[in-house]
Amino acid sequence: MAASTLTIGEWTPSTVNNKCVWTCTVTTTTADYDCYTKHTPNGLNPTLPWTLVINSAAETVDGATLPVDLYIGWVDSFKLTENNAPVVTDGILYKADIYDDVKGTGIAILMHPNLTVAEDATTDAAKCYVPIAPYYIVNLDGAGTLNAVDVVFKIIQ
């Protein structure tokens, strides 16, 4: 299995209207099948709802369907590695397809630890139940190779 050629940025914080906004930029190449973040920052409170923004610049990441997977981890060494079937260290795939397709659009997903309505992985009102965990990683799971773009992820809480 080939190593990933992704360039994965750190989650950098900012404050906007008294909300913390973390940003992570991941640069893909045409050799990559997956696009994943580093684990979420320590400042994220997993007991509260948060908004996950994926591909905020609406880059065309893939020409095919590009679902979103969510991994959870329990220690600081939690990470994904490899390409076209990521290998997880100190974590587990929690749920495949928390959103069904972000190939060329940006999407915001309500990530909620106490979600009491049906999850929605297909509309502009996307919602996902997330278990309370120390860390999360978001993966865009390509069926084929991706385009060479910068994919910007944001967390708002």
C-alpha positions in Angstrom: 0.0 0.0 0.0 1.5 3.4 -1.0 2.1 6.0 1.6 -0.1 9.1 1.4 1.3 12.1 -0.4 -1.1 14.4 1.5 0.2 17.6 3.1 -1.9 17.9 6.3 -1.9 21.2 8.1 -2.3 21.8 11.8 -5.7 22.9 13.2 -5.2 26.6 13.7 -7.6 28.5 16.0 -9.2 31.9 15.6 -12.1 33.6 17.4 -15.0 35.0 15.5 -18.1 36.5 17.3 -17.0 34.7 20.5 -16.9 31.4 18.7 -13.8 29.3 18.3 -13.1 28.5 14.6 -10.3 26.0 13.9 -9.0 25.6 10.3 -7.1 22.7 8.8 -5.9 22.7 5.1 -5.1 19.5 3.4 -3.3 19.5 0.1 -4.1 16.5 -2.2 -2.2 15.3 -5.2 -3.4 13.2 -8.1 -1.7 10.2 -6.4 -4.1 10.4 -3.4 -7.4 8.4 -3.0 -8.1 9.8 0.5 -8.1 13.3 2.0 -7.9 13.3 5.8 -7.3 15.7 8.6 -5.1 15.5 11.7 -7.1 14.7 14.8 -9.3 17.5 16.1 -7.7 20.1 18.4 -7.6 19.7 22.2 -9.8 22.8 22.7 -12.8 21.1 21.0 -15.4 20.3 23.7 -16.9 16.9 22.6 -19.8 17.2 25.0 -21.2 20.2 23.1 -22.5 20.4 19.5 -20.1 21.7 16.8 -20.2 22.5 13.2 -17.9 20.7 10.7 -17.4 22.6 7.4 -15.8 20.5 4.7 -14.3 21.9 1.5 -15.2 25.5 2.4 -13.6 26.8 -0.8 -15.8 24.4 -2.8 -12.8 23.0 -4.7 -13.5 20.1 -7.2 -11.8 17.5 -5.1 -13.0 14.5 -7.2 -15.1 14.0 -10.3 -16.8 11.0 -8.7 -18.8 10.5 -5.6 -16.8 11.5 -2.5 -18.3 10.4 0.8 -17.1 11.6 4.2 -16.0 9.1 6.9 -15.6 9.9 10.6 -12.9 8.2 12.8 -12.7 8.5 16.6 -9.6 8.2 18.8 -8.7 8.0 22.4 -5.1 9.2 22.8 -3.0 12.0 21.3 -1.1 9.6 19.0 -4.4 8.9 17.1 -3.8 9.3 13.3 -4.5 8.0 9.9 -1.8 7.0 7.5 -1.5 5.4 4.0 -3.4 6.0 0.8 -6.5 4.2 -0.6 -7.6 2.4 2.6 -6.2 4.5 5.5 -4.6 2.7 8.4 -5.8 4.0 11.8 -3.6 4.2 14.9 -5.1 4.5 18.4 -8.6 4.9 17.0 -11.4 3.3 15.0 -13.7 4.1 12.0 -16.8 5.2 13.8 -19.0 5.8 10.8 -18.6 5.7 7.0 -20.6 8.1 4.9 -21.6 10.8 7.5 -22.2 12.8 4.3 -22.6 11.2 0.9 -20.8 13.5 -1.6 -18.6 16.6 -1.3 -16.7 16.2 -4.6 -17.0 19.8 -5.7 -19.1 21.5 -3.1 -18.7 22.8 0.4 -20.9 21.4 3.1 -21.6 22.1 6.8 -22.6 19.2 9.1 -24.0 19.6 12.6 -22.0 17.2 14.7 -24.1 16.6 17.9 -23.4 14.3 20.8 -27.1 14.4 21.9 -28.9 14.4 18.5 -32.5 13.5 18.9 -33.7 13.9 15.3 -32.8 11.6 12.4 -29.3 11.9 10.9 -29.1 13.4 7.5 -26.2 12.7 5.2 -27.6 13.9 1.9 -29.0 17.5 2.2 -27.9 21.0 3.0 -29.3 20.4 6.5 -26.8 17.6 7.3 -26.7 16.2 10.8 -24.6 13.5 12.4 -24.7 11.9 15.9 -21.2 11.8 17.2 -20.1 9.8 20.3 -18.2 11.7 22.9 -14.6 11.0 22.3 -11.3 12.9 22.9 -10.5 13.2 19.2 -12.1 12.9 15.7 -10.6 12.6 12.2 -12.5 13.4 9.0 -11.7 11.5 5.8 -12.9 12.2 2.3 -13.0 8.6 0.9 -12.3 8.7 -2.8 -13.1 5.7 -5.0 -10.3 6.8 -7.4 -7.5 9.4 -7.4 -8.3 12.9 -6.3 -7.5 16.2 -8.0 -4.5 18.3 -6.8 -6.3 20.9 -4.6 -6.2 22.5 -1.2 -9.2 21.2 0.8 -10.1 23.5 3.7 -11.8 22.0 6.8 -13.3 24.2 9.6 -14.7 23.4 13.0 -16.9 26.0 14.7 -17.8 25.8 18.4 
